[in-house]
Amino acid sequence: MTSESTSASAPALRGAVSGDWLALSRSAARSFHSVPTVEERRELLVVEAAGSPYAIAVERVREIVRLAAITRIPRTPAWLAGVVALRGEIVEVVDLRRRIGLPQAAVTRSSRIVVIHGDEAGIAGILVDAVRGVLRIPEQDVLPTDGRDFRAVVEMVRTPDGFVGVLDLERVLGAGDEDGR
Amino acid sequence: MAAPRNRKPGRKPEATPGGRRAASGKDGREFVAEAEEILELMCTDLCLLHEQRHGEREIDPDLVHRLFRSAHTLKGLAGLFGLDALRHLAHRLEDVLDALRLGRIDGRSPVVGLLDEGVSTMLALVSGFEGEDATRDAVVARAENFLAELERALAEPTGASPDGLAAVALDPSIVRALTEYEEHRLRENVGRGRPIVLVDATFELTSFEEGLAEISGAVRESGEIISTLPSAAAAGDGKICFSLLVATDLEPSLLARRLDRANGSLSIVHPGRPARATRPADPAQSPAEPAGAHASAGGGFDASSSGAATGPGAEDRRIESLRSISGSVRVDIAKLDLLMNLVGEMASQRTALTGIVMQLSADPRTARIGTELAKIHKLLDRRLKALQAGVLDVRMVPLRQVFEKLSRVVRRLRIDLEKDAQLEFTGGDTELDKLIVEQLVDPLVHVVRNAFDHALESPEARAVAGKPSIGRIRVAAFQRGNHVVIEVEDDGRGMDVESIHRKAIERGIVSADEALSERDVLGLVFEAGLSTRDEVSQTSGRGVGMDVVRSNLAALGGLVEVHSRKGLGTTITITLPITLAIIQALIVRVAGERYAIPLSSVKETLRLEDHRVLRSEARELISLRGTPLLLRRLADEFEIADAGAAERGFVVVLGMGEQRLGLVVDALDGQQDVVIKPIQGPVRQIRGIAGATELGDRIATLVIDVSALVAESSRRREAA
């Protein structure tokens, strides 16, 4: 059933993420936003794969769920971890590590599935090692990359801790076979 | 039958404020949708009407009445949208149908034959509604031509039937209250010699609809309600009295017993022919006697025209007919889907509940609560099944609607290709899920069009082959278990296996050194890029099509097969599940993973160790009651694990259409009701997987696409 889950990302995020830190950071971000600022800002969800941070545009995130048992689908590329049942919906989950050319890792307690609003109103999941938090970045700190250098990273954002790659969700979730085998 | 039609003729689209014409947008689309729906119903009804006309059977008055109402509704709809051509046409057809139902024209009149053309002209008008001006003008011109033709036909005199109401002992006030139509029906029935009775019944004002419906239903089992009139008789506080004027095939006393109601009374106003004298009841003769046997005569009973009591009633005041208008609702299929999903989810939650009940019952400390819960659970289960069946039933529609579309296609092909063919339908009553029916139309039209265009030879060629000059296409539908089978059979030239094979090799679909059976080769017509005809015709034959037919049907969990004998004809057999929504599934286990297999495709299950596994080429097979059954190991198929040649496990015998396949799995996990959900995400189409389901434990379980596996198996040509 989609009725309860199609709402905007904010409430779903708050409910779904373990701990309240994400909600806190979001509300902090929001109050920060109420201070009049001139420049555009980007809200990004930062996730972790193989020790490195990656950023996902928050408006594309429907919810974050703890890892349930993933059912492998035969005859599919290795980067497709399988499917999970999400309140009646059956959603494919892409293994971010495999998709960006890294070896598969064991699932841990911090592993999460980030559920993304895909194209054509469908949804899809991305398996990540952990969710770190939400970043608000002024637009001038977003730098383009040469598309040929990365599999799925299209932009870099400058943060106090260094650079974070922004994922091109169309590439991560695209059916293209640029998998990490 | 009544529920799935879901139509509500009284409903009209809202006119746009100010303008009469909503040329596009939602209103326009709604108009087109509604008008098409009405026209489809009219087509179906017309087919029935023609059957009755040609079968020398009595024409069902309800049928004519429904046609009349459809034309009437359409007229109103066209008026709302300012479509004058359509309105005129509907208006004239309404006149014809009115004359027919009032007996002013005879059912055998050639005018009735023109109704078909009228309806298809209206269809053209409706489909031209959103089209370009030029095409619209052409269609309007066609409509005008047709109208002129209709007027000419109407101008020819027709014999009106004589009437005879003098013998009917009816209160003049009642006769006056009858509409012209009702009077006609009364006359018809008197002429046929049916007893006419007046049933007076009193109902509570609050619940009279139910009571009336109950009586009406009882009467209609063996007769006709000519009119339902609110009675003038004082009925007392909170009560209401009705008089039903009834023509019955039953002995009036029998009817009285059947209508056994304390608050009703029955009086005979006309004894009817079989009961002319005080004749002893002869059960062998009276009730079941076909009314049509008397239909011809006007004699016996007074056939002199009375003319005195022509009711002025211009308005159709039959309560029954008002009820039928409000009694059906048009429902968006998406809403039904929603209901279906809910029911499906309840079904899987029920499964979870079963587990809890068993746990509670097993523990001595909670056994009592467990038993209580088990009772409730059982009740809930029963209700849920009923609900499921009810929702499914609402979605079921008869295939007749599709058949009617097919005959329209063929009518058009006759003109376009200047070729004739006889089209026969059987099994129009076979019901299928509305969703499947909708998806079925295109593939089926394609198959029939192929048969018409490709398979049937020219009259000259047929004469040479010693066949009747006009080809025949037979479309037959029937139910087989949980499937519906649709056969499209032609008596045309048949398929040339060698030429198909040659072409397939040319196009690189198969390699020349592969040994293929005749059936394998015929199966190749469903491969993309293989059209067996050398030239490309306008109607069909670009080599796109049969592959689309197969994939469209596979998406519905269906299968298409072809049988053909050169020179004698071709049969395309389509096998479809009755519904997509909730299915029973067999849960199997392979290398620790669970899979669901639709039970409708499972013929039986066997233990592998009970059979000797034989090998032929690279295939494994067992002997099943003397016939070879090819095996496939699901683990290999899905590359889950190296299955090797394990001698243990189970064989699930799958059957789709006429093909069989033994699927080897590790274990069987029982049966469950499952709702197949589409898989969302980047990959989507996965060969061999029909979707997935949640089995009560919140883990996705893949549902195997049996038709894909079976089809793959029969075409499997491994390099080894």
HADDOCK unambig.tbl for C-alpha pairs under 7 A between the chains (distance, minus, plus):
assign (segid A and resid 69 and name CA) (segid B and resid 699 and name CA) 6.20 0.50 0.50
assign (segid A and resid 71 and name CA) (segid B and resid 700 and name CA) 6.15 0.50 0.50
assign (segid A and resid 71 and name CA) (segid B and resid 701 and name CA) 6.92 0.50 0.50
assign (segid A and resid 74 and name CA) (segid B and resid 638 and name CA) 4.92 0.50 0.50
assign (segid A and resid 74 and name CA) (segid B and resid 639 and name CA) 6.57 0.50 0.50
assign (segid A and resid 74 and name CA) (segid B and resid 640 and name CA) 6.89 0.50 0.50
assign (segid A and resid 75 and name CA) (segid B and resid 638 and name CA) 6.23 0.50 0.50
assign (segid A and resid 83 and name CA) (segid B and resid 700 and name CA) 6.41 0.50 0.50
assign (segid A and resid 84 and name CA) (segid B and resid 699 and name CA) 6.26 0.50 0.50
assign (segid A and resid 84 and name CA) (segid B and resid 700 and name CA) 5.27 0.50 0.50
assign (segid A and resid 85 and name CA) (segid B and resid 694 and name CA) 6.13 0.50 0.50
assign (segid A and resid 85 and name CA) (segid B and resid 698 and name CA) 5.82 0.50 0.50
assign (segid A and resid 85 and name CA) (segid B and resid 699 and name CA) 5.59 0.50 0.50
assign (segid A and resid 85 and name CA) (segid B and resid 700 and name CA) 4.86 0.50 0.50
assign (segid A and resid 88 and name CA) (segid B and resid 694 and name CA) 6.70 0.50 0.50
assign (segid A and resid 90 and name CA) (segid B and resid 677 and name CA) 6.62 0.50 0.50
assign (segid A and resid 90 and name CA) (segid B and resid 678 and name CA) 6.80 0.50 0.50
assign (segid A and resid 90 and name CA) (segid B and resid 679 and name CA) 5.17 0.50 0.50
assign (segid A and resid 90 and name CA) (segid B and resid 680 and name CA) 6.12 0.50 0.50
assign (segid A and resid 90 and name CA) (segid B and resid 692 and name CA) 6.59 0.50 0.50
assign (segid A and resid 90 and name CA) (segid B and resid 700 and name CA) 6.72 0.50 0.50
assign (segid A and resid 91 and name CA) (segid B and resid 679 and name CA) 5.88 0.50 0.50
assign (segid A and resid 91 and name CA) (segid B and resid 680 and name CA) 4.87 0.50 0.50
assign (segid A and resid 91 and name CA) (segid B and resid 681 and name CA) 6.02 0.50 0.50
assign (segid A and resid 92 and name CA) (segid B and resid 679 and name CA) 6.79 0.50 0.50
assign (segid A and resid 92 and name CA) (segid B and resid 680 and name CA) 5.90 0.50 0.50
assign (segid A and resid 92 and name CA) (segid B and resid 681 and name CA) 4.85 0.50 0.50
assign (segid A and resid 122 and name CA) (segid B and resid 680 and name CA) 6.10 0.50 0.50
assign (segid A and resid 122 and name CA) (segid B and resid 681 and name CA) 6.96 0.50 0.50
assign (segid A and resid 123 and name CA) (segid B and resid 680 and name CA) 6.06 0.50 0.50
assign (segid A and resid 123 and name CA) (segid B and resid 681 and name CA) 6.06 0.50 0.50
assign (segid A and resid 124 and name CA) (segid B and resid 680 and name CA) 6.34 0.50 0.50
assign (segid A and resid 124 and name CA) (segid B and resid 681 and name CA) 4.65 0.50 0.50
assign (segid A and resid 173 and name CA) (segid B and resid 682 and name CA) 5.46 0.50 0.50
assign (segid A and resid 174 and name CA) (segid B and resid 682 and name CA) 5.66 0.50 0.50
assign (segid A and resid 175 and name CA) (segid B and resid 682 and name CA) 5.17 0.50 0.50
assign (segid A and resid 175 and name CA) (segid B and resid 683 and name CA) 5.76 0.50 0.50
